[in-house]
Amino acid sequence: MRPRTAERTPGTQPRVDADAKADARAGYSYSAMAKYAEKYWKNYNSSYRKFNNVGG
């Protein structure tokens, strides 16, 4: 089950409702996500399978 997120202002990180149950050990590293996006925004990450010929 996914935790519900509250409304947010564009450009800010989402807030999680206080009554939502989430595993505190499972978080997101926004800096790691940004680094990945910066690295692979134009060139495909060859570590993953390509699905070009099957509709992806």
N, C-alpha and C positions, 0 to 999 in steps of 0.2 A: 504494500500500500504506500502510495506517495504522500509525503507531507503536503498540506495545503500551504500555499504561499500567499502572502498579503499583497495588496496593490503596491506598486512601486513607481518611483519617478524614473524616467529614462536616464541611463547613465549611472545608476546606483545598483548595488548588489541587492538581491531579493531578501526580504525578511521572512522568517518562518513563524507561523502562528505558535503561540505559547502552548496550545493544547495538542499540537501535532507531535506524533511519536516518530522520532528518527534516531538512527544510530549515531551517536556523537563521534564515533571513530571514523565514520565515512563522511569526509568533507571534500570540498572542491578547492583546488589551488588555482585561483584566478590568474596568478602570474604564470603558472605552467600552461594554462589554457591559452593565454595571450602569446606566449613564446611559440607554442605549437602552431597556432593560427598564423603567426608572422612567418614561420618557417615554411608552411605548406599551403599558403593561400593560392599560390600560382602553380607549384609543381606537386604532383601526386606523391603521396607517401608510399614508397615501394614496399613497405613492410606489410601492406594490406593487399588482398586480392582485388583485381580489377573485374568489374562486371559490365564492361562496355558492350559486349556482344549478347547480353541477356537482359537488356532493358535498363541497366543501371548506369 
